[in-house]
């Protein structure tokens, strides 16, 4: 989540786990993501009190939008959660040993029944901490426990880390998908049906123009295509501004 916040606010962010209360009765502006192959596996994220508004407003202010409607603030806040949970899902996929795809986000102010909730304090310089909550459904919790048990040495079962700790560790090394866009175009459906082997699509980008580097559906940089030992690569020539970055969210 820190990576998502830093990308959208352009400032330093620290996140600390908080012990004690889970704030279950205080949760608000929550978002749930189910696993496409198993709807009982659910990742949930939310905030305590008006924390969602503080996060969304800070991201919009960084993009040069100091005055925003509540819907825009909440939409920006949900994008932060979407990016954070997407990274967590990839880490879960590695732990479970299978590909994971999340269904579209659904509003859910309360976490799944029986979920283990963990509080995190999001701290920006010279600001009061914002409390956000993460949770996994009991089924996902059990799935991670099973994966953890299978990885542990049978001679030392007592050293198996608590499941909650394993789940929390997923947040510490979030990996985000990176893609490169060479261009886009729009054509009528009738022309799509005519496409065949050898057809050529003209994109809206000249050969000399830089390509876009997209991280988790957000354009963060532009560069030029290079070839390295037979593989394509991109040499970064421009890191776009925070304002433009937010407005290029796909």
C-alpha positions in Angstrom: 0.0 0.0 0.0 2.9 2.3 0.7 4.0 2.0 -2.9 0.5 2.9 -4.2 0.3 5.9 -1.9 3.7 7.2 -2.8 2.9 6.8 -6.5 -0.3 8.8 -6.1 0.8 11.4 -3.6 4.5 11.8 -4.6 5.5 12.0 -0.9 7.1 9.7 1.7 4.7 7.4 3.4 5.3 5.0 6.4 3.0 2.3 7.5 3.0 0.7 10.9 1.0 -2.2 12.2 -1.1 -1.4 15.3 -1.8 -3.9 18.0 -5.0 -4.1 20.0 -8.4 -3.1 18.7 -9.4 -4.0 15.2 -11.9 -1.1 15.0 -14.6 -3.5 13.6 -17.4 -1.3 14.7 -15.8 1.8 13.2 -15.0 0.6 9.7 -16.2 2.6 6.8 -15.7 3.0 3.0 -14.6 -0.7 2.7 -13.9 -2.5 -0.5 -14.0 -6.3 -1.0 -12.2 -8.3 -3.7 -13.1 -12.0 -4.3 -10.8 -14.5 -6.0 -12.3 -15.3 -9.4 -11.6 -19.1 -9.1 -13.0 -19.2 -5.5 -15.4 -16.5 -4.3 -15.0 -17.7 -0.7 -11.4 -16.3 -0.8 -11.9 -12.6 -0.1 -9.5 -9.7 0.5 -11.1 -6.7 2.2 -9.7 -3.2 3.0 -11.3 -0.2 4.6 -10.7 2.7 6.9 -11.6 3.9 10.4 -13.8 6.9 10.6 -13.1 9.5 7.9 -9.7 8.0 7.0 -10.9 7.3 3.5 -11.6 10.9 2.9 -8.2 12.0 4.2 -6.4 9.5 1.9 -8.5 10.3 -1.2 -8.2 14.1 -0.7 -4.4 13.9 -0.2 -4.0 12.1 -3.5 -6.1 14.5 -5.4 -4.3 17.5 -3.8 -1.0 16.0 -5.0 -2.5 15.9 -8.5 -3.4 19.6 -8.3 -7.0 19.1 -7.5 -7.5 20.8 -4.1 -11.3 21.0 -4.4 -13.0 17.7 -5.2 -16.5 16.3 -4.9 -17.0 13.5 -2.4 -17.6 11.0 -5.2 -14.2 11.8 -6.7 -12.5 11.6 -3.3 -14.0 8.1 -2.6 -13.2 7.0 -6.2 -9.5 8.0 -5.7 -9.4 6.3 -2.3 -10.8 3.1 -3.8 -8.1 3.2 -6.5 -5.5 3.2 -3.7 -7.1 0.1 -2.1 -7.4 -1.6 -5.5 -3.7 -1.2 -6.2 -2.8 -2.3 -2.7 -5.0 -5.4 -2.8 -3.8 -6.3 -6.3 -0.3 -6.5 -5.0 -1.4 -8.6 -2.0 -3.2 -11.0 -4.3 0.0 -11.6 -6.3 1.9 -12.4 -3.1 -1.0 -14.7 -2.1 -0.8 -16.4 -5.5 2.9 -17.2 -4.9 2.1 -18.6 -1.5 -0.8 -20.8 -2.8 1.2 -21.8 -5.9 -1.5 -20.9 -8.4 -2.6 -17.9 -10.6 -4.9 -15.5 -8.8 -7.3 -13.1 -10.5 -9.5 -10.7 -8.4 -13.0 -9.9 -9.4 -14.0 -6.2 -9.7 -14.2 -4.3 -6.4 -17.4 -4.2 -4.5 -18.4 -1.8 -1.8 -18.5 -3.5 1.6 -18.2 -1.2 4.7 -17.9 -4.3 6.9 -15.3 -7.0 6.5 -16.3 -10.7 5.9 -17.9 -12.4 8.9 -15.3 -14.1 11.0 -12.4 -12.3 9.2 -9.2 -11.6 11.0 -8.7 -7.8 10.9 -5.4 -6.0 11.2 -5.0 -2.2 11.7 -2.3 -0.2 10.0 -1.4 3.5 10.7 -0.5 5.4 7.5 1.7 8.3 8.4 2.6 11.2 6.2 5.2 13.8 7.3 3.7 16.4 9.7 0.2 14.8 9.6 -1.9 12.8 12.0 -1.9 9.0 11.2 -4.7 7.6 9.2 -5.9 4.2 10.2 -6.7 1.6 7.5 -7.8 -2.0 8.0 -7.0 -5.1 6.0 -8.7 -8.5 6.4 -9.0 -11.9 4.8 -12.0 -14.1 4.8 -11.9 -17.3 7.0 -11.6 -19.4 3.8 -8.6 -17.5 2.6 -7.1 -17.5 6.1 -7.4 -21.3 6.1 -6.0 -21.6 2.7 -2.9 -19.7 3.7 -2.6 -21.7 6.8 -2.7 -24.9 4.8 0.0 -23.6 2.4 2.2 -22.5 5.3 1.8 -25.9 7.0 2.8 -27.7 3.8 6.0 -25.6 3.5 7.0 -26.1 7.2 9.5 -28.8 8.2 7.7 -31.9 9.7 10.4 -32.1 12.4 9.7 -28.7 13.7 6.0 -27.9 13.5 6.1 -25.8 16.6 8.2 -23.2 14.7 5.5 -22.6 12.1 4.8 -18.8 12.2 1.2 -17.7 13.1 -1.1 -17.5 10.1 -1.9 -13.9 10.8 1.8 -13.0 10.7 2.2 -14.7 7.3 -0.8 -12.8 6.0 0.6 -9.5 7.2 4.0 -10.2 5.7 2.4 -10.2 2.3 2.0 -6.4 2.6 5.6 -5.8 3.1 6.9 -6.8 -0.3 4.1 -5.9 -2.7 4.8 -6.5 -6.4 2.9 -4.6 -9.0 2.3 -5.6 -12.7 4.3 -3.6 -15.3 3.3 -3.3 -18.9 4.4 -1.2 -21.9 1.9 0.4 -24.3 3.0 1.0 -27.9 -0.3 2.7 -28.8 -4.0 2.4 -29.1 -6.7 2.8 -31.7 -10.5 2.5 -32.2 -12.1 0.8 -35.1 -15.7 -0.2 -35.9 -16.8 -3.7 -35.0 -17.3 -4.5 -38.7 -13.6 -3.9 -39.3 -12.7 -6.0 -36.3 -14.6 -8.9 -37.9 -12.5 -8.5 -41.0 -9.1 -8.9 -39.2 -7.1 -12.0 -40.2 -3.5 -13.2 -40.3 -1.4 -10.5 -41.8 -3.8 -7.6 -41.1 -2.2 -4.4 -39.9 -3.6 -2.0 -37.3 -2.4 1.6 -37.3 -1.9 2.9 -33.8 -2.1 6.5 -32.6 1.6 6.7 -32.0 4.4 7.6 -34.4 7.5 5.5 -34.6 9.6 8.2 -33.0 7.3 8.8 -30.1 8.1 7.3 -26.7 6.1 4.3 -25.4 4.2 4.4 -22.1 5.3 2.4 -19.0 2.2 1.3 -17.1 2.3 0.1 -13.5 -0.8 -1.5 -12.1 -3.0 0.4 -14.7 -1.3 3.8 -14.1 1.1 5.4 -16.5 4.2 6.4 -14.6 6.8 7.0 -17.2 7.7 7.1 -20.9 10.7 5.7 -22.7 12.2 4.3 -25.9 12.3 0.6 -26.9 15.7 -1.1 -26.8 16.8 -4.7 -27.5 18.9 -6.4 -24.8 20.3 -9.9 -25.6 17.4 -10.6 -27.9 14.7 -9.3 -25.5 12.8 -6.1 -25.8 13.2 -3.5 -23.0 12.4 0.1 -22.4 14.9 2.9 -21.5 13.1 5.4 -19.3 13.3 8.9 -20.7 10.6 10.7 -18.7 8.9 10.1 -15.4 5.6 11.9 -15.6 4.3 14.3 -13.0 2.0 13.3 -10.1 -0.9 15.3 -11.7 -0.6 13.6 -15.1 -0.1 10.2 -13.4 -3.3 10.4 -11.6 -5.2 11.4 -14.7 -3.9 8.5 -16.7 -5.4 5.8 -14.4 -7.0 3.2 -16.7 
